[in-house]
Amino acid sequence: MQTSSDRHEYPAHWEADVVLRDGGTARVRPITVDDAERLVSFYEQVSDESKYYRFFAPYPRLSAKDVHRFTHHDFVDRVGLAATIGGEFIATVRYDRIGAGGTPATAPADEAEVAFLVQDAHQGRGVASALLEHIAAVARERGIRRFAAEVLPANTKMIKVFMDAGYTQKRSFEDGVVRLEFGLEPTDRSLAVQYGREQRAEARSVQRLLQPGSVAVVGTGRTPGGVGRSILGNIRDAGYTGRLYAVNRAFPEEQKTLDGVPACRSVRDIDGPVDLAVVTVPAAHVPDVVTECGEHGVQGLVVISAGYADSGPEGRERQRALVRQARTYGMRIIGPNAFGIVNTSPDVRLNASLAPEMPRPGRIGLFAQSGAIGIALLSRLHRRGGGVTGHTGVSTFVSSGNRADVSGNDVLQYWYDDPDTDVALMYLESIGNPRKFTRLARRTAAAKPLVVVQGARHGGVAPQGHAVRATRLPHATVSALLRQAGVIRVDTITELVDAGLLLARQPLPTGPRVAILGNSESLGLLTYDACLSEGLRPQPPLDLTTAASADDFHAALARALADDTCDAVVVTAIPTVGEGAAGDAALAEALRSAVAAVPTKPVLVVHVELGGLAEALSAATSTAPQAGPAPTTAQAAPGAPSDAAAGSAAGPAPAAPLAPGPAAGTAPGTPSEAAPSSPVRGAAGAAPHAAPGGASAASPPSEPAVPAPAGAHLIPAYPAAERAVRALGEAVAYARWRREAADPGKVPEYEDIDEKGAAEQIAGLLARGQGLTLGDRETCDLLGRYGVHVHRALPAPTPDDAAAAARTLGYPVALKATAPHLRHRADLGGVRLDLADEEQLRRAYAELTELFGKPAELRPVVQGMAPRGVDTVVRAVIDPAAGAVLSFGLAGAATQLLGDMAHRLIPVTDRDATSLIRSIRTAPLLFGWRGSAPVDSAALEELLLRVSRLVDDHPEVVAVTLEPVVVAPHGLSVLGASVRLAPPPARDDLGPRTMPAY
């Protein structure tokens, strides 16, 4: 809280950009003495009715005294905030601290009266709700705990704003006025309301970008070629359903069209609204374009232009200025340095990207921070010869470039309730707000699969252009936390596509039991081994022999699908000599018809050099119209998945896959013998689509292929058993997470926890300084308040002190060196156990000092022996980006070497604690491995829950380490502990909605 000496300092940290209900943006900032003219202008634009609701009487204009009162604040007891667009006020809110009788007061009074006024033209946009969140956060910061508001009964909109906020409220009616009182501490309901509003607003802001009614491409060249002219052609050729304009200030005044598209010299010259502007001019000219767009009312920008943060410090400042300028007009930005956006919906058909061909419509959403990876993903999902048909095409695609504004979090908000997207695939090079991403991912994954591959994960540095907060957590920890949130984490682009296609085409498995059948015993055994490696439970492979016919496959698959002991089926197939395409088509139809009879279990095919089978499986249910004999299409490269030509993780050269020409359907590096083959006609008689850049007999370029109807059974096929089984393993793990997420467990209450006493102790300790590591006694006292009792250890600076400590504790004892280089290193010989008497203790003391140096260097301690068990370690840390994390593993060098630690986000539920101790690879040591006694897992889980409660209740506890924790068959012993305190880091997830600051 500010003191009397700085009460009038301007609180710049209250400034924030927010997304409104309709997807537009506004800036929230404190009102100052310089805002007098803005306030008067704002008030003049408010209707008489709204003024009456605000002042309970006709109030046509503000007096000089009113203006002074509403613009002079001390930012402590009297605060005013304004929502602005284009620098002008659209709404205001203020609070005045009041005492018990409703009169003006100062601290420590903790109640304030709050009042709003919203310009009529902006009512219904969620401005008041956003301002309430921000003024409540300001009030909490200034020690105010309750708001009171008086509202006329007819002012139903404002009453609804207060009632819907989710705070604990009290409502009364006196003298014709509704009086509302509510506490400002966040509640589960208020946070749920806030997150719901955030989701709707951010989803709407992305929807305005992906579903524009009109598009202007700014920077279209007068001659063919160039980025702007290419994007204009891509939008036109995709059959965009809205209005399209070409803009270039160099157009002659008499020029009215370009390539059949209306041409204008400026966005201002366009007759009618423009929803989206695609900006392709050089970076130096972008500010002028943004001004034109903002003044014309453009809702959003896709900035293809480079030369921003991707080009160094000067470009980074240029990027910040771009975002600030766009937000001044309420616009959102994709980019800069973006590849573009795509929406294949038949109602939109927007290809505002550098991809020369429109991807096939389907149910997969794609997000890529890298343009090159975006190209690779689009080409793999578009490519024939195993390319995606039917409902496994693309719904939407966003390449965020430098991600200056719109990020993966925003796109997740859109996909969450997008009816056209069933599976979300994301390539991320950085996560700007891991805490928020984890929250959004958990909610999204509960509704639809989310598959993520993260680049630059070992470099330790975010790619240029990505301004992100630093995290101290290693990548493995972040990956584990994402998996806890339901994210399907994969390591390569190939695995991203493999998993995505399986999840889009097949139902989720109900368990890990896998049936394997096929016409190759060796391929079946490879699949069996792969299943075991992925933690699945395969049945012995069924060998149909190489003489198996399509009918044999159909019968075997039907039996496997009908078997209640089977949760998924992997079909392995090798070529049948002499049958060619006809045999492939027959086998594909046999498998498809068997799956159609039992559509509740996933089926995958592992094939060896069966391009025809891959095509037949993919095209078996295509519903594209057949217009006579189809042209030949290039066969997929051997090794590419049948659902996407996915090669190595590095991917093909960026431009080649989508470049027009005869080679567009062949992956780079395709062996020479992979010659084009005739397409295989599926059961519906449909020909496969042509590869990108080639002609398609199914439909002209501007007419997208018709997706397969809902309920169609498309079977993914893979060129290697390992890839198919890895995708299946991810699907099994995700299905298990979905089942468990339905009952996440609870955070237990423990009656012996002294939360108030711990808070007082922490406050007293922090009064000494900004951050400190507690001493042994303070550590034991604080942990003891949460029921965590540390085994007593006494210092032993001399042999006599050691003997005295042992007599106090009672034999047998342990003698330990606690110097940093020897602490917890029993393997180095710094620990002596089971010392039964003083003679053994003194001998051990002499050995330690002889081996490692003087006692002052060793810092020896004596500790009573604990019951034997398994040594473990429990850690908790608050990361500034990811939040509070609880970690568990076995103690010792082997665990450190292998990185065998498991992690969960705090607060941990009882189900989280149960799964945490079972998640490490060495978990069998806790549960009776090789005849040993199982440990007391219930006691261990309770310890984890208590540590989680401590850190969650007191964010000042920024680090806790319990090592070792010896878990015996009955009970456990905490033999070492350390606690670090510091002022709590900011919790942006508990504060009001804001956009990333620039």
C-alpha positions, 0 to 999 in steps of 0.5 A, spaced: 500 500 500 502 507 498 504 511 504 502 518 505 509 520 501 507 517 495 499 517 495 499 521 488 504 517 484 501 515 478 500 507 478 502 505 471 502 498 473 494 499 473 494 500 465 492 494 461 489 492 454 483 488 455 479 484 450 471 485 450 465 481 449 465 482 441 472 481 440 474 488 440 479 491 445 480 497 449 485 500 454 484 501 461 488 506 465 487 511 471 484 517 470 488 523 471 488 531 471 490 531 464 483 528 462 478 533 463 477 535 456 476 527 455 471 526 460 467 532 458 467 530 451 465 523 453 459 525 458 456 529 452 456 523 448 452 519 454 444 519 453 440 522 458 437 516 461 444 513 462 446 520 466 439 519 470 441 512 472 448 514 474 446 520 478 439 518 480 436 525 477 437 529 470 444 531 470 445 534 463 452 536 464 458 536 468 460 542 472 467 544 473 467 542 480 464 535 478 470 535 473 475 536 478 472 531 483 472 526 477 479 527 475 483 528 481 485 522 485 489 520 490 490 513 487 488 510 494 482 512 497 479 515 491 480 512 484 478 512 477 479 508 471 477 509 464 476 504 458 479 508 452 479 506 444 483 511 440 485 515 446 477 517 447 473 515 453 468 509 452 466 508 460 469 510 467 468 507 474 471 510 480 471 508 487 471 512 494 473 509 500 467 510 506 467 509 513 461 505 517 456 511 516 457 511 508 462 518 509 468 519 506 474 515 510 481 513 509 485 507 511 484 502 515 477 503 513 476 497 508 469 499 504 468 503 498 462 505 494 463 504 486 459 507 480 460 506 473 458 510 467 458 506 460 457 510 453 451 508 450 454 506 443 459 501 447 453 498 452 453 490 451 460 489 449 462 487 456 466 494 458 463 494 465 464 487 467 472 488 465 472 495 469 469 491 475 474 486 475 480 491 474 477 496 479 476 490 484 483 488 483 486 495 485 481 496 491 484 489 493 491 492 492 489 498 496 486 494 502 479 495 500 475 488 502 468 490 500 464 494 495 457 497 496 453 500 490 446 503 489 443 502 483 436 504 481 431 498 480 430 500 472 437 500 471 437 492 470 443 492 466 448 495 471 444 490 476 446 484 472 453 486 472 454 486 479 450 480 480 453 476 475 460 477 477 460 471 482 462 475 488 459 473 495 453 479 495 448 482 500 442 485 496 437 490 500 432 495 497 431 502 501 428 508 499 427 506 492 434 504 491 437 497 490 443 497 495 448 491 493 454 489 497 459 484 496 466 482 498 472 482 493 476 476 495 476 471 489 471 465 489 471 459 485 464 462 482 468 469 481 474 466 477 469 461 473 465 467 471 472 471 469 474 465 465 468 464 462 468 471 460 475 471 458 474 465 453 468 468 450 471 474 449 478 471 446 474 466 442 470 472 439 476 476 437 479 470 433 473 468 430 473 475 427 479 474 424 478 467 421 471 469 419 471 476 416 465 478 411 470 483 408 478 482 406 483 488 404 490 485 402 494 492 403 500 492 398 498 488 392 503 489 387 501 492 380 505 486 376 505 479 377 509 476 383 510 478 390 507 477 396 501 481 396 499 479 389 500 472 391 496 472 397 490 476 393 490 470 388 490 465 393 484 468 397 480 469 390 482 462 388 480 459 394 473 462 393 472 466 398 465 468 400 466 475 402 468 482 399 475 482 397 479 488 395 486 490 393 490 496 396 496 499 393 497 507 394 501 506 387 495 504 383 493 509 378 487 513 380 483 510 374 485 503 375 479 500 378 480 492 378 486 488 379 485 481 377 478 481 377 478 484 384 476 491 386 482 496 387 483 502 391 489 506 393 487 506 400 483 503 405 480 509 406 477 509 399 473 502 400 466 503 400 463 499 405 466 496 412 473 492 412 473 486 417 480 484 416 486 487 413 492 483 410 498 487 410 504 486 406 507 492 405 515 493 408 515 494 415 517 502 415 510 503 411 506 499 416 504 504 421 501 508 416 497 502 414 495 501 421 492 508 421 488 508 415 485 501 417 484 504 424 480 510 422 476 506 417 474 501 423 478 495 421 477 489 426 483 485 425 490 485 422 494 479 419 501 482 418 505 478 413 511 483 413 517 482 416 523 486 419 520 486 427 523 482 433 525 477 428 531 482 426 533 484 432 533 490 438 531 495 433 525 491 430 523 489 437 521 496 439 518 497 432 514 491 434 512 494 440 510 500 437 505 496 432 502 492 437 500 499 441 498 502 435 493 497 433 490 496 440 489 504 440 484 502 435 481 496 438 484 491 433 488 485 434 494 482 430 496 476 427 504 476 426 508 480 424 512 475 420 506 471 419 505 465 414 497 467 414 491 464 416 486 459 413 479 457 414 476 452 410 469 452 412 464 452 406 461 459 409 468 462 409 473 459 404 479 464 406 486 462 404 489 469 406 496 465 406 502 464 402 500 457 401 498 457 393 492 451 394 487 451 399 487 445 404 482 440 404 476 442 409 476 437 415 476 437 422 483 438 424 485 445 427 493 447 426 497 452 429 504 454 428 509 459 430 513 457 425 512 459 418 516 453 415 513 448 420 506 451 418 508 449 410 510 442 412 504 441 416 499 443 411 503 440 405 503 433 409 495 434 411 494 436 403 498 431 400 495 425 396 498 419 396 496 418 403 493 425 404 487 426 408 480 426 405 473 427 408 473 429 415 480 429 417 482 435 413 483 442 416 478 446 419 482 452 420 490 454 420 493 460 424 501 461 423 502 466 428 509 469 426 512 473 432 506 472 436 506 479 438 499 479 439 494 473 438 497 467 441 496 459 441 492 461 448 487 465 444 486 460 438 485 455 444 480 459 446 477 459 439 477 451 438 474 450 445 467 451 442 468 451 435 463 446 432 468 445 426 474 442 430 475 436 433 482 435 434 487 441 435 495 440 433 500 445 435 507 447 434 510 451 439 517 454 440 515 458 446 509 458 451 508 466 453 504 464 459 505 457 461 500 458 467 494 460 463 496 455 457 496 449 462 489 452 464 486 452 457 489 446 455 486 442 461 479 445 459 480 444 451 483 437 452 477 435 456 472 436 450 477 434 444 484 432 443 490 437 443 497 435 440 503 439 441 510 439 439 515 444 442 521 446 438 527 450 441 526 445 447 533 444 448 536 451 446 534 454 452 532 461 448 526 463 445 526 464 438 527 471 436 521 475 436 518 471 441 517 476 448 516 471 453 517 470 461 523 466 463 521 459 466 527 456 471 523 449 470 527 444 465 523 442 459 522 435 462 518 438 467 514 443 463 512 437 459 510 433 465 505 438 467 502 439 460 501 432 460 498 432 467 493 438 463 491 432 458 496 435 453 498 429 448 506 431 448 510 429 442 517 430 440 517 431 432 512 433 427 511 426 424 509 424 431 504 430 431 501 428 424 501 421 426 497 422 433 492 427 430 490 423 424 488 417 429 485 421 433 481 425 428 479 418 424 478 413 430 474 413 437 478 413 443 480 406 446 477 404 452 483 401 455 491 398 453 489 391 450 491 390 443 489 385 438 494 384 432 493 380 426 496 380 419 499 376 413 506 377 416 508 374 422 515 378 422 511 384 422 506 382 427 512 380 432 515 387 431 508 390 432 507 386 438 514 388 441 512 396 439 506 395 444 510 392 450 515 398 449 509 403 449 506 400 455 500 397 452 498 390 453 498 386 446 495 379 445 499 374 441 499 376 434 494 372 429 498 370 423 493 370 417 499 367 412 501 371 406 495 367 402 490 371 406 485 374 402 481 380 403 475 376 406 480 373 411 482 380 413 475 382 414 473 375 418 479 376 422 478 383 424 470 382 425 472 377 430 477 381 434 473 387 434 467 383 437 472 380 442 471 384 449 478 383 451 480 387 446 480 395 446 484 396 439 486 393 433 492 393 429 492 390 422 499 389 419 499 388 411 505 386 406 504 386 398 500 381 395 504 379 389 500 380 382 494 383 385 496 390 385 491 396 385 485 391 385 487 387 391 489 394 395 482 396 394 479 390 396 483 389 402 481 396 404 474 395 403 474 389 407 477 392 413 472 398 412 466 394 412 468 390 418 470 397 422 463 400 420 460 394 423 463 395 430 465 403 430 467 403 437 474 401 437 480 404 434 483 400 428 490 402 425 493 399 419 501 398 418 503 397 411 509 396 407 510 399 401 503 399 400 501 406 396 495 403 393 492 400 400 494 407 403 490 411 398 484 406 398 483 406 406 484 414 405 479 414 399 474 409 401 469 414 403 470 420 399 464 423 397 467 428 392 463 428 385 466 424 380 467 428 373 469 422 369 476 419 369 481 422 374 488 424 373 494 420 376 496 422 382 503 422 385 504 416 390 506 418 397 514 417 399 515 411 402 516 412 409 510 417 409 504 416 413 498 414 409 494 420 412 500 425 411 506 425 407 510 426 414 517 424 413 523 426 418 522 431 424 526 436 420 520 436 414 521 438 407 524 444 404 519 449 406 517 452 399 517 445 395 511 441 398 506 447 396 509 449 389 505 448 383 508 443 378 508 436 377 512 434 383 507 437 388 505 431 389 511 427 391 515 428 397 522 431 397 527 425 397 522 420 394 526 414 391 526 414 383 522 407 383 516 411 387 513 412 380 506 415 379 500 410 380 493 410 378 488 412 384 484 407 387 477 408 387 473 407 393 467 404 395 463 410 393 466 410 387 470 417 388 477 418 385 482 421 390 484 429 390 489 431 386 496 433 390 497 441 391 498 444 385 495 439 381 489 439 377 483 435 381 477 432 377 473 432 383 472 439 383 475 446 380 480 450 385 475 454 387 470 449 389 473 445 395 472 438 396 466 435 400 468 432 406 466 425 408 459 425 412 459 424 420 460 417 422 464 415 416 470 410 418 477 412 415 482 408 417 489 411 418 495 407 415 502 407 417 509 405 414 512 403 420 509 399 426 513 403 431 509 409 429 502 406 429 503 404 436 506 410 438 500 414 436 496 408 439 499 409 445 498 416 446 491 415 444 490 410 450 494 415 455 489 421 453 483 416 453 485 414 460 486 422 462 479 423 460 476 418 464 480 420 470 479 428 469 472 426 470 473 425 477 479 430 479 479 428 486 479 433 492 484 437 496 483 434 503 482 438 509 487 436 515 484 439 522 491 439 525 494 444 520 495 451 523 494 456 517 494 462 521 500 461 525 504 459 519 502 466 516 504 470 522 510 466 522 512 467 515 510 475 516 515 475 521 520 472 518 520 476 511 520 482 515 527 481 516 528 481 508 526 480 501 528 473 501 531 468 506 533 460 507 530 458 514 534 455 519 533 448 521 529 450 527 525 455 523 524 450 518 522 445 523 517 449 526 514 452 520 513 445 517 510 442 523 504 447 523 502 443 517 503 436 520 510 435 517 515 433 522 522 433 521 527 428 524 531 431 529 538 432 528 543 435 533 550 439 530 556 435 532 562 440 531 567 436 536 567 428 538 565 430 545 559 434 542 557 428 537 557 423 543 553 428 547 548 429 542 547 421 541 546 420 549 540 425 548 537 422 542 539 415 544 542 409 540 543 407 535 544 413 531 547 416 524 553 421 523 552 425 517 556 430 514 552 436 511 557 440 507 554 442 501 558 437 497 557 432 501 549 433 503 545 427 501 551 423 498 551 417 501 555 414 495 561 418 497 561 416 504 559 422 508 554 418 512 555 413 517 549 409 519 547 404 525 552 406 530 550 402 536 555 406 542 559 411 543 565 407 541 563 406 534 560 413 534 567 416 535 571 411 530 566 414 525 567 421 527 575 420 526 574 416 519 570 422 516 574 427 519 580 423 516 577 422 509 574 429 508 577 434 512 576 438 519 569 438 522 568 446 520 568 444 513 564 437 514 558 440 518 557 433 522 550 432 525 548 426 529 541 424 528 537 418 531 536 412 526 529 412 522 526 405 520 529 402 514 525 403 508 526 407 501 529 413 500 525 419 497 525 426 495 519 431 495 520 438 492 516 444 491 517 450 487 514 456 485 516 458 478 514 465 476 511 463 469 508 456 470 506 457 478 507 452 484 510 445 482 510 439 486 515 434 485 517 427 487 522 421 486 527 417 489 533 420 493 540 418 490 545 419 484 541 414 480 535 418 480 539 425 478 542 422 473 536 419 469 532 425 471 527 420 474 522 425 477 515 426 477 511 433 477 504 435 479 501 442 479 499 445 486 494 444 489 495 437 488 488 433 489 488 426 492 488 423 486 494 427 483 498 424 489 496 417 488 498 418 481 505 422 482 508 416 486 506 411 481 509 416 475 516 415 476 520 409 472 523 407 479 516 406 482 516 398 483 521 399 488 516 402 492 511 397 491 514 390 493 519 389 487 523 383 487 520 381 494 521 387 498 516 389 503 511 395 500 512 402 503 506 405 506 504 409 500 498 412 504 503 416 509 507 418 503 501 421 499 499 424 505 506 428 506 505 430 499 498 433 500 501 437 506 506 440 502 502 442 497 497 445 502 503 449 505 505 452 498 498 453 496 496 457 502 502 461 503 505 463 496 511 466 500 514 459 501 517 459 494 521 453 495 521 446 499 525 440 499 524 434 504 530 430 503 531 424 504 524 422 506 525 414 508 518 411 507 518 404 511 512 399 511 509 403 516 510 410 516 515 415 514 521 419 516 523 426 514 530 426 515 532 433 512 528 439 510 529 446 507 525 452 506 526 458 502 521 464 503 520 470 499 515 475 497 510 472 493 510 472 485 505 476 481 499 471 480 496 474 473 491 468 473 488 471 479 487 478 477 483 481 472 483 479 465 489 483 461 492 482 454 500 481 454 503 488 456 507 492 450 
